[in-house]
Amino acid sequence: MDKERKLVIAGNWKMNKTVAEGLDLVNGIKRECKDVKEVDIVVCPPYTALSEVSKAIINSNIRLGAQNMSENNYGAHTGEIAAGMLKEFLVRYVILGHSERRQFQKESDELIAKKAAAAHAATIKPIVCVGETLAEREGGQMEKVLQTQVRGSLAGLTPEQMVETIVAYEPVWAIGTGKTATSQQAQDAHAFLRSLLAKQFDDNTARRVRIQYGGSVKAANARELMSQPDVDGALVGGASLEDRSFADIIKNSI
Ligand code: PGA
C-alpha cells in the first residue's frame, strides 16, 4: 500500500503479560515480522516487562513504547514513572490519555498536555489518544468532543513537536467491544482531526502527523482500515496479545 505517511502499528498490551509471557510474545512478533520495513512496529508492554522486552528487541525492527508516564521528572510522586526512567529502557513512544485512563484515572486534557510536553523533553514520541463515547456520537457531539480533546491535550506543542506526535483516534464504543468503526467512519473522523490540526498548527504540520485508528482492529479489518487516506496506522489492544494475530494485522496493512 502506497501511503503518504509511514504506517505505525502499536500493540497496547494493557495490564497483561508477565515478563516470561511478554518475551514469548515479542520473540514471536520478531520472528513473524523480521522482513517488515514498510511499517513502524511498536510494542507497549506493562512497565514490569519493559527491561526484558527492551533487551529482546535490540537490533530488530520493533520499537518500545510505554502505556503511560508522569508529567513530573522526579520527586515525591509515589507509584509514578518519569520519562527519564523510561529512557533507560530505550522507550521511544508513550501512549498518553488512553480512554481507560481518562475514564478510570480521571486524566484531563490539561494533564495529558503536560505529559506530552514531558515526553518530548525526553525525546519520547507521545501517542495521544482521543475519541468519543457512543452517547456522544449518537448525541451529535463527536466533533465537539474531538475538538476539545485535540485543543486541550495537544496544547502548547510546537509544530516540530506535533510532527513527532502520533494521534490515536479511538472511539470509546469500539474499544474491546468487537465493534469496529467502519472504514468510512474512521476516515471521516481522521480527516476531521487533521483539519483540527491544520487550524491549531498549520497545513504542512497537519499533513505530516500520523493518525492511528484504535478499537477492535484485527487481521480481518486491518487492510480496509489502513487503505483509507487519513488512517496512518493502528493502536491495537486485544489482537496484539498474540504474535500471529498482531503480525497478521501488520502484514495485511502493507
Ligand atoms: P482493542 O483496544 O483493540 O482491544 O479494542 C484498543 C485500545 O484500547 O488501544
py3Dmol code that shows the C-alpha trace and the ligand (Angstrom):
import py3Dmol

protein = """\
ATOM      1  CA  MET A   1       0.000   0.000   0.000  1.00  0.00           C
ATOM      2  CA  ASP A   2       1.488   3.323  -1.004  1.00  0.00           C
ATOM      3  CA  LYS A   3       0.814   5.804   1.772  1.00  0.00           C
ATOM      4  CA  GLU A   4       1.757   9.424   2.177  1.00  0.00           C
ATOM      5  CA  ARG A   5       2.890   8.827   5.766  1.00  0.00           C
ATOM      6  CA  LYS A   6       4.690   5.745   7.082  1.00  0.00           C
ATOM      7  CA  LEU A   7       2.272   3.453   8.885  1.00  0.00           C
ATOM      8  CA  VAL A   8       2.820   2.987  12.609  1.00  0.00           C
ATOM      9  CA  ILE A   9       1.195  -0.029  14.242  1.00  0.00           C
ATOM     10  CA  ALA A  10       1.435  -0.293  18.009  1.00  0.00           C
ATOM     11  CA  GLY A  11       0.368  -3.090  20.338  1.00  0.00           C
ATOM     12  CA  ASN A  12      -1.070  -1.907  23.630  1.00  0.00           C
ATOM     13  CA  TRP A  13      -0.730  -4.896  25.933  1.00  0.00           C
ATOM     14  CA  LYS A  14      -2.574  -3.072  28.745  1.00  0.00           C
ATOM     15  CA  MET A  15      -2.348  -4.922  32.091  1.00  0.00           C
ATOM     16  CA  ASN A  16      -1.429  -8.259  30.529  1.00  0.00           C
ATOM     17  CA  LYS A  17       1.685 -10.437  30.264  1.00  0.00           C
ATOM     18  CA  THR A  18       4.258 -11.446  32.842  1.00  0.00           C
ATOM     19  CA  VAL A  19       7.884 -10.965  31.861  1.00  0.00           C
ATOM     20  CA  ALA A  20       8.104 -14.541  30.545  1.00  0.00           C
ATOM     21  CA  GLU A  21       4.856 -14.225  28.595  1.00  0.00           C
ATOM     22  CA  GLY A  22       5.910 -10.861  27.225  1.00  0.00           C
ATOM     23  CA  LEU A  23       9.186 -12.314  25.997  1.00  0.00           C
ATOM     24  CA  ASP A  24       7.370 -15.157  24.261  1.00  0.00           C
ATOM     25  CA  LEU A  25       5.082 -12.674  22.579  1.00  0.00           C
ATOM     26  CA  VAL A  26       7.750 -10.247  21.442  1.00  0.00           C
ATOM     27  CA  ASN A  27      10.036 -13.019  20.211  1.00  0.00           C
ATOM     28  CA  GLY A  28       7.117 -14.357  18.183  1.00  0.00           C
ATOM     29  CA  ILE A  29       6.431 -10.915  16.685  1.00  0.00           C
ATOM     30  CA  LYS A  30      10.117 -10.539  15.918  1.00  0.00           C
ATOM     31  CA  ARG A  31      10.110 -13.841  14.060  1.00  0.00           C
ATOM     32  CA  GLU A  32       6.907 -13.169  12.152  1.00  0.00           C
ATOM     33  CA  CYS A  33       7.789  -9.598  11.179  1.00  0.00           C
ATOM     34  CA  LYS A  34      11.521  -9.752  10.625  1.00  0.00           C
ATOM     35  CA  ASP A  35      11.275  -8.677   6.993  1.00  0.00           C
ATOM     36  CA  VAL A  36       8.810  -5.825   7.516  1.00  0.00           C
ATOM     37  CA  LYS A  37      10.269  -2.445   6.619  1.00  0.00           C
ATOM     38  CA  GLU A  38       7.182  -0.582   5.472  1.00  0.00           C
ATOM     39  CA  VAL A  39       5.649  -0.183   8.935  1.00  0.00           C
ATOM     40  CA  ASP A  40       6.947   1.223  12.203  1.00  0.00           C
ATOM     41  CA  ILE A  41       6.189  -1.599  14.649  1.00  0.00           C
ATOM     42  CA  VAL A  42       5.797  -0.699  18.329  1.00  0.00           C
ATOM     43  CA  VAL A  43       5.041  -2.854  21.368  1.00  0.00           C
ATOM     44  CA  CYS A  44       3.820  -1.312  24.623  1.00  0.00           C
ATOM     45  CA  PRO A  45       4.244  -3.829  27.469  1.00  0.00           C
ATOM     46  CA  PRO A  46       3.435  -3.067  31.103  1.00  0.00           C
ATOM     47  CA  TYR A  47       6.284  -1.305  32.967  1.00  0.00           C
ATOM     48  CA  THR A  48       7.374  -4.540  34.608  1.00  0.00           C
ATOM     49  CA  ALA A  49       8.284  -6.114  31.269  1.00  0.00           C
ATOM     50  CA  LEU A  50       9.989  -3.088  29.673  1.00  0.00           C
ATOM     51  CA  SER A  51      13.502  -4.051  30.695  1.00  0.00           C
ATOM     52  CA  GLU A  52      13.456  -7.595  29.317  1.00  0.00           C
ATOM     53  CA  VAL A  53      11.432  -6.757  26.210  1.00  0.00           C
ATOM     54  CA  SER A  54      13.841  -3.917  25.521  1.00  0.00           C
ATOM     55  CA  LYS A  55      16.772  -6.327  25.530  1.00  0.00           C
ATOM     56  CA  ALA A  56      14.898  -8.802  23.361  1.00  0.00           C
ATOM     57  CA  ILE A  57      14.309  -6.272  20.551  1.00  0.00           C
ATOM     58  CA  ILE A  58      17.811  -4.833  20.301  1.00  0.00           C
ATOM     59  CA  ASN A  59      18.849  -4.937  16.633  1.00  0.00           C
ATOM     60  CA  SER A  60      15.322  -5.642  15.458  1.00  0.00           C
ATOM     61  CA  ASN A  61      12.696  -3.603  13.597  1.00  0.00           C
ATOM     62  CA  ILE A  62      10.498  -3.417  16.717  1.00  0.00           C
ATOM     63  CA  ARG A  63      10.443  -0.300  18.884  1.00  0.00           C
ATOM     64  CA  LEU A  64       9.440   0.001  22.513  1.00  0.00           C
ATOM     65  CA  GLY A  65       6.553   2.020  23.916  1.00  0.00           C
ATOM     66  CA  ALA A  66       5.162   2.585  27.408  1.00  0.00           C
ATOM     67  CA  GLN A  67       1.489   2.852  28.283  1.00  0.00           C
ATOM     68  CA  ASN A  68       1.677   5.962  30.450  1.00  0.00           C
ATOM     69  CA  MET A  69       4.131   8.202  32.279  1.00  0.00           C
ATOM     70  CA  SER A  70       4.215  11.013  34.799  1.00  0.00           C
ATOM     71  CA  GLU A  71       4.129  14.679  33.860  1.00  0.00           C
ATOM     72  CA  ASN A  72       6.845  15.207  36.511  1.00  0.00           C
ATOM     73  CA  ASN A  73      10.542  14.495  36.137  1.00  0.00           C
ATOM     74  CA  TYR A  74      11.312  13.171  39.631  1.00  0.00           C
ATOM     75  CA  GLY A  75      10.393  13.538  43.284  1.00  0.00           C
ATOM     76  CA  ALA A  76       7.625  12.709  45.725  1.00  0.00           C
ATOM     77  CA  HIS A  77       5.141  11.062  43.370  1.00  0.00           C
ATOM     78  CA  THR A  78       4.586   7.600  44.796  1.00  0.00           C
ATOM     79  CA  GLY A  79       3.834   4.983  42.187  1.00  0.00           C
ATOM     80  CA  GLU A  80       4.660   7.198  39.219  1.00  0.00           C
ATOM     81  CA  ILE A  81       7.265   6.665  36.488  1.00  0.00           C
ATOM     82  CA  ALA A  82       9.154   9.549  34.843  1.00  0.00           C
ATOM     83  CA  ALA A  83      10.162   9.929  31.206  1.00  0.00           C
ATOM     84  CA  GLY A  84      13.850   9.752  32.135  1.00  0.00           C
ATOM     85  CA  MET A  85      13.264   6.338  33.712  1.00  0.00           C
ATOM     86  CA  LEU A  86      11.614   5.098  30.519  1.00  0.00           C
ATOM     87  CA  LYS A  87      14.583   6.346  28.510  1.00  0.00           C
ATOM     88  CA  GLU A  88      16.803   3.951  30.448  1.00  0.00           C
ATOM     89  CA  PHE A  89      14.990   1.117  28.686  1.00  0.00           C
ATOM     90  CA  LEU A  90      15.192   2.821  25.284  1.00  0.00           C
ATOM     91  CA  VAL A  91      11.481   3.582  25.245  1.00  0.00           C
ATOM     92  CA  ARG A  92      10.716   5.586  22.090  1.00  0.00           C
ATOM     93  CA  TYR A  93       6.940   6.025  22.349  1.00  0.00           C
ATOM     94  CA  VAL A  94       4.431   6.522  25.143  1.00  0.00           C
ATOM     95  CA  ILE A  95       0.657   6.152  24.997  1.00  0.00           C
ATOM     96  CA  LEU A  96      -0.973   9.139  26.709  1.00  0.00           C
ATOM     97  CA  GLY A  97      -4.586   9.797  27.602  1.00  0.00           C
ATOM     98  CA  HIS A  98      -5.918   6.376  26.713  1.00  0.00           C
ATOM     99  CA  SER A  99      -9.682   6.371  27.228  1.00  0.00           C
ATOM    100  CA  GLU A 100      -9.303   3.872  30.061  1.00  0.00           C
ATOM    101  CA  ARG A 101      -7.065   6.350  31.889  1.00  0.00           C
ATOM    102  CA  ARG A 102      -9.347   9.260  31.025  1.00  0.00           C
ATOM    103  CA  GLN A 103     -12.237   7.263  32.486  1.00  0.00           C
ATOM    104  CA  PHE A 104     -10.748   5.433  35.473  1.00  0.00           C
ATOM    105  CA  GLN A 105      -7.837   7.669  36.475  1.00  0.00           C
ATOM    106  CA  LYS A 106      -9.762  10.814  35.547  1.00  0.00           C
ATOM    107  CA  GLU A 107      -6.975  12.122  33.327  1.00  0.00           C
ATOM    108  CA  SER A 108      -7.793  15.530  31.915  1.00  0.00           C
ATOM    109  CA  ASP A 109      -6.736  17.106  28.636  1.00  0.00           C
ATOM    110  CA  GLU A 110      -4.629  19.539  30.648  1.00  0.00           C
ATOM    111  CA  LEU A 111      -2.750  16.722  32.373  1.00  0.00           C
ATOM    112  CA  ILE A 112      -2.246  14.890  29.082  1.00  0.00           C
ATOM    113  CA  ALA A 113      -0.764  18.067  27.541  1.00  0.00           C
ATOM    114  CA  LYS A 114       1.715  18.267  30.437  1.00  0.00           C
ATOM    115  CA  LYS A 115       2.673  14.636  29.927  1.00  0.00           C
ATOM    116  CA  ALA A 116       3.102  15.193  26.182  1.00  0.00           C
ATOM    117  CA  ALA A 117       5.443  18.115  26.873  1.00  0.00           C
ATOM    118  CA  ALA A 118       7.448  15.992  29.338  1.00  0.00           C
ATOM    119  CA  ALA A 119       7.667  13.159  26.809  1.00  0.00           C
ATOM    120  CA  HIS A 120       9.007  15.492  24.111  1.00  0.00           C
ATOM    121  CA  ALA A 121      11.523  16.953  26.539  1.00  0.00           C
ATOM    122  CA  ALA A 122      12.892  13.400  26.861  1.00  0.00           C
ATOM    123  CA  THR A 123      12.613  12.769  23.079  1.00  0.00           C
ATOM    124  CA  ILE A 124       9.916  10.165  23.565  1.00  0.00           C
ATOM    125  CA  LYS A 125       7.143  10.326  20.976  1.00  0.00           C
ATOM    126  CA  PRO A 126       3.704  10.607  22.570  1.00  0.00           C
ATOM    127  CA  ILE A 127       0.764   8.677  21.165  1.00  0.00           C
ATOM    128  CA  VAL A 128      -2.077  10.927  22.283  1.00  0.00           C
ATOM    129  CA  CYS A 129      -5.460   9.197  22.362  1.00  0.00           C
ATOM    130  CA  VAL A 130      -8.758  10.916  21.629  1.00  0.00           C
ATOM    131  CA  GLY A 131     -12.225   9.576  20.934  1.00  0.00           C
ATOM    132  CA  GLU A 132     -15.901   9.951  21.637  1.00  0.00           C
ATOM    133  CA  THR A 133     -18.260   7.685  23.585  1.00  0.00           C
ATOM    134  CA  LEU A 134     -21.310   6.118  21.975  1.00  0.00           C
ATOM    135  CA  ALA A 135     -23.629   8.566  23.748  1.00  0.00           C
ATOM    136  CA  GLU A 136     -21.562  11.475  22.465  1.00  0.00           C
ATOM    137  CA  ARG A 137     -21.607  10.150  18.896  1.00  0.00           C
ATOM    138  CA  GLU A 138     -25.333   9.437  18.982  1.00  0.00           C
ATOM    139  CA  GLY A 139     -25.973  12.823  20.538  1.00  0.00           C
ATOM    140  CA  GLY A 140     -24.209  14.549  17.628  1.00  0.00           C
ATOM    141  CA  GLN A 141     -21.339  15.649  19.877  1.00  0.00           C
ATOM    142  CA  MET A 142     -18.494  13.799  18.199  1.00  0.00           C
ATOM    143  CA  GLU A 143     -16.869  16.774  16.522  1.00  0.00           C
ATOM    144  CA  LYS A 144     -17.170  18.941  19.593  1.00  0.00           C
ATOM    145  CA  VAL A 145     -15.638  16.251  21.826  1.00  0.00           C
ATOM    146  CA  LEU A 146     -12.734  15.670  19.443  1.00  0.00           C
ATOM    147  CA  GLN A 147     -12.157  19.400  19.119  1.00  0.00           C
ATOM    148  CA  THR A 148     -11.991  19.855  22.890  1.00  0.00           C
ATOM    149  CA  GLN A 149      -9.646  16.880  23.299  1.00  0.00           C
ATOM    150  CA  VAL A 150      -7.319  17.950  20.490  1.00  0.00           C
ATOM    151  CA  ARG A 151      -7.203  21.560  21.651  1.00  0.00           C
ATOM    152  CA  GLY A 152      -6.568  20.614  25.254  1.00  0.00           C
ATOM    153  CA  SER A 153      -4.325  17.601  25.082  1.00  0.00           C
ATOM    154  CA  LEU A 154      -2.058  18.957  22.315  1.00  0.00           C
ATOM    155  CA  ALA A 155      -1.931  22.468  23.771  1.00  0.00           C
ATOM    156  CA  GLY A 156       1.474  24.106  23.885  1.00  0.00           C
ATOM    157  CA  LEU A 157       3.240  21.790  21.442  1.00  0.00           C
ATOM    158  CA  THR A 158       5.394  23.416  18.786  1.00  0.00           C
ATOM    159  CA  PRO A 159       4.759  22.385  15.157  1.00  0.00           C
ATOM    160  CA  GLU A 160       8.053  20.461  15.250  1.00  0.00           C
ATOM    161  CA  GLN A 161       6.880  18.534  18.318  1.00  0.00           C
ATOM    162  CA  MET A 162       3.462  17.953  16.758  1.00  0.00           C
ATOM    163  CA  VAL A 163       5.062  16.261  13.755  1.00  0.00           C
ATOM    164  CA  GLU A 164       6.769  13.885  16.207  1.00  0.00           C
ATOM    165  CA  THR A 165       3.475  13.206  17.986  1.00  0.00           C
ATOM    166  CA  ILE A 166       1.053  10.478  16.964  1.00  0.00           C
ATOM    167  CA  VAL A 167      -2.666  10.993  17.423  1.00  0.00           C
ATOM    168  CA  ALA A 168      -4.706   7.855  18.065  1.00  0.00           C
ATOM    169  CA  TYR A 169      -8.390   8.094  17.211  1.00  0.00           C
ATOM    170  CA  GLU A 170     -10.068   5.540  19.445  1.00  0.00           C
ATOM    171  CA  PRO A 171     -13.851   5.735  19.548  1.00  0.00           C
ATOM    172  CA  VAL A 172     -14.591   4.516  23.060  1.00  0.00           C
ATOM    173  CA  TRP A 173     -17.516   2.408  21.823  1.00  0.00           C
ATOM    174  CA  ALA A 174     -15.147   0.383  19.626  1.00  0.00           C
ATOM    175  CA  ILE A 175     -12.528  -0.459  22.264  1.00  0.00           C
ATOM    176  CA  GLY A 176     -12.565  -4.082  23.340  1.00  0.00           C
ATOM    177  CA  THR A 177     -16.153  -4.431  22.148  1.00  0.00           C
ATOM    178  CA  GLY A 178     -15.624  -6.149  18.813  1.00  0.00           C
ATOM    179  CA  LYS A 179     -17.472  -3.202  17.226  1.00  0.00           C
ATOM    180  CA  THR A 180     -15.035  -1.623  14.799  1.00  0.00           C
ATOM    181  CA  ALA A 181     -15.789   1.728  13.262  1.00  0.00           C
ATOM    182  CA  THR A 182     -16.465   1.274   9.570  1.00  0.00           C
ATOM    183  CA  SER A 183     -13.567   2.360   7.415  1.00  0.00           C
ATOM    184  CA  GLN A 184     -15.661   5.326   6.301  1.00  0.00           C
ATOM    185  CA  GLN A 185     -16.392   6.352   9.913  1.00  0.00           C
ATOM    186  CA  ALA A 186     -12.683   6.109  10.668  1.00  0.00           C
ATOM    187  CA  GLN A 187     -11.697   8.077   7.569  1.00  0.00           C
ATOM    188  CA  ASP A 188     -14.245  10.815   8.328  1.00  0.00           C
ATOM    189  CA  ALA A 189     -13.024  11.184  11.913  1.00  0.00           C
ATOM    190  CA  HIS A 190      -9.374  11.152  10.849  1.00  0.00           C
ATOM    191  CA  ALA A 191      -9.947  13.780   8.168  1.00  0.00           C
ATOM    192  CA  PHE A 192     -11.766  15.903  10.734  1.00  0.00           C
ATOM    193  CA  LEU A 193      -8.883  15.503  13.204  1.00  0.00           C
ATOM    194  CA  ARG A 194      -6.413  16.523  10.511  1.00  0.00           C
ATOM    195  CA  SER A 195      -8.458  19.645   9.807  1.00  0.00           C
ATOM    196  CA  LEU A 196      -8.313  20.486  13.517  1.00  0.00           C
ATOM    197  CA  LEU A 197      -4.528  20.060  13.469  1.00  0.00           C
ATOM    198  CA  ALA A 198      -4.309  22.370  10.455  1.00  0.00           C
ATOM    199  CA  LYS A 199      -6.205  25.036  12.385  1.00  0.00           C
ATOM    200  CA  GLN A 200      -4.252  24.573  15.609  1.00  0.00           C
ATOM    201  CA  PHE A 201      -0.858  24.291  13.884  1.00  0.00           C
ATOM    202  CA  ASP A 202      -0.639  24.690  10.106  1.00  0.00           C
ATOM    203  CA  ASP A 203      -1.413  22.736   6.922  1.00  0.00           C
ATOM    204  CA  ASN A 204       2.057  21.344   6.482  1.00  0.00           C
ATOM    205  CA  THR A 205       2.242  20.110  10.072  1.00  0.00           C
ATOM    206  CA  ALA A 206      -1.223  18.550   9.820  1.00  0.00           C
ATOM    207  CA  ARG A 207      -0.253  16.774   6.627  1.00  0.00           C
ATOM    208  CA  ARG A 208       2.758  15.179   8.333  1.00  0.00           C
ATOM    209  CA  VAL A 209       1.127  13.963  11.566  1.00  0.00           C
ATOM    210  CA  ARG A 210       0.327  10.269  11.716  1.00  0.00           C
ATOM    211  CA  ILE A 211      -3.161   9.445  12.959  1.00  0.00           C
ATOM    212  CA  GLN A 212      -3.742   5.881  14.144  1.00  0.00           C
ATOM    213  CA  TYR A 213      -7.080   4.178  14.407  1.00  0.00           C
ATOM    214  CA  GLY A 214      -7.798   2.083  17.501  1.00  0.00           C
ATOM    215  CA  GLY A 215     -10.777  -0.017  18.525  1.00  0.00           C
ATOM    216  CA  SER A 216     -11.198  -3.734  17.751  1.00  0.00           C
ATOM    217  CA  VAL A 217      -8.589  -3.738  14.994  1.00  0.00           C
ATOM    218  CA  LYS A 218      -7.907  -7.278  13.834  1.00  0.00           C
ATOM    219  CA  ALA A 219      -6.307  -9.014  10.863  1.00  0.00           C
ATOM    220  CA  ALA A 220      -9.664  -9.212   9.088  1.00  0.00           C
ATOM    221  CA  ASN A 221     -10.364  -5.459   9.100  1.00  0.00           C
ATOM    222  CA  ALA A 222      -6.822  -4.030   9.034  1.00  0.00           C
ATOM    223  CA  ARG A 223      -6.437  -3.796   5.258  1.00  0.00           C
ATOM    224  CA  GLU A 224      -9.711  -1.965   4.755  1.00  0.00           C
ATOM    225  CA  LEU A 225      -8.989   0.488   7.585  1.00  0.00           C
ATOM    226  CA  MET A 226      -5.378   1.139   6.559  1.00  0.00           C
ATOM    227  CA  SER A 227      -6.386   1.760   2.952  1.00  0.00           C
ATOM    228  CA  GLN A 228      -8.165   4.954   3.994  1.00  0.00           C
ATOM    229  CA  PRO A 229      -6.119   8.010   3.041  1.00  0.00           C
ATOM    230  CA  ASP A 230      -6.036   9.577   6.512  1.00  0.00           C
ATOM    231  CA  VAL A 231      -5.557   6.359   8.505  1.00  0.00           C
ATOM    232  CA  ASP A 232      -1.828   6.059   9.170  1.00  0.00           C
ATOM    233  CA  GLY A 233      -1.659   3.046  11.426  1.00  0.00           C
ATOM    234  CA  ALA A 234      -3.356   1.284  14.303  1.00  0.00           C
ATOM    235  CA  LEU A 235      -3.291   1.106  18.063  1.00  0.00           C
ATOM    236  CA  VAL A 236      -4.203  -2.486  18.802  1.00  0.00           C
ATOM    237  CA  GLY A 237      -5.307  -3.890  22.162  1.00  0.00           C
ATOM    238  CA  GLY A 238      -6.733  -7.419  22.285  1.00  0.00           C
ATOM    239  CA  ALA A 239      -5.339  -8.590  18.954  1.00  0.00           C
ATOM    240  CA  SER A 240      -1.806  -7.524  19.947  1.00  0.00           C
ATOM    241  CA  LEU A 241      -1.650 -10.152  22.704  1.00  0.00           C
ATOM    242  CA  GLU A 242      -0.935 -12.993  20.325  1.00  0.00           C
ATOM    243  CA  ASP A 243       2.048 -12.944  17.941  1.00  0.00           C
ATOM    244  CA  ARG A 244       0.254 -14.292  14.869  1.00  0.00           C
ATOM    245  CA  SER A 245      -2.751 -12.003  15.121  1.00  0.00           C
ATOM    246  CA  PHE A 246      -0.569  -8.902  15.638  1.00  0.00           C
ATOM    247  CA  ALA A 247       1.765  -9.930  12.824  1.00  0.00           C
ATOM    248  CA  ASP A 248      -1.195 -10.564  10.508  1.00  0.00           C
ATOM    249  CA  ILE A 249      -2.506  -7.060  11.171  1.00  0.00           C
ATOM    250  CA  ILE A 250       0.903  -5.684  10.184  1.00  0.00           C
ATOM    251  CA  LYS A 251       1.223  -7.861   7.088  1.00  0.00           C
ATOM    252  CA  ASN A 252      -2.332  -7.119   5.952  1.00  0.00           C
ATOM    253  CA  SER A 253      -1.641  -3.391   6.239  1.00  0.00           C
ATOM    254  CA  ILE A 254       1.275  -3.320   3.836  1.00  0.00           C
TER     255      ILE A 254
END
"""
ligand_1 = """\
9
PGA
P -8.875 -3.167 21.375
O -8.176 -1.981 22.219
O -8.035 -3.375 20.132
O -8.856 -4.358 22.287
O -10.247 -2.711 21.042
C -7.627 -0.857 21.584
C -7.049 0.075 22.622
O -7.652 0.215 23.699
O -5.985 0.700 22.402
"""
view = py3Dmol.view(width=600, height=400)
view.addModel(protein, "pdb")
view.setStyle({"model": 0}, {"cartoon": {"style": "trace"}})
view.addModel(ligand_1, "xyz")
view.setStyle({"model": 1}, {"stick": {}})
view.zoomTo()
view.show()
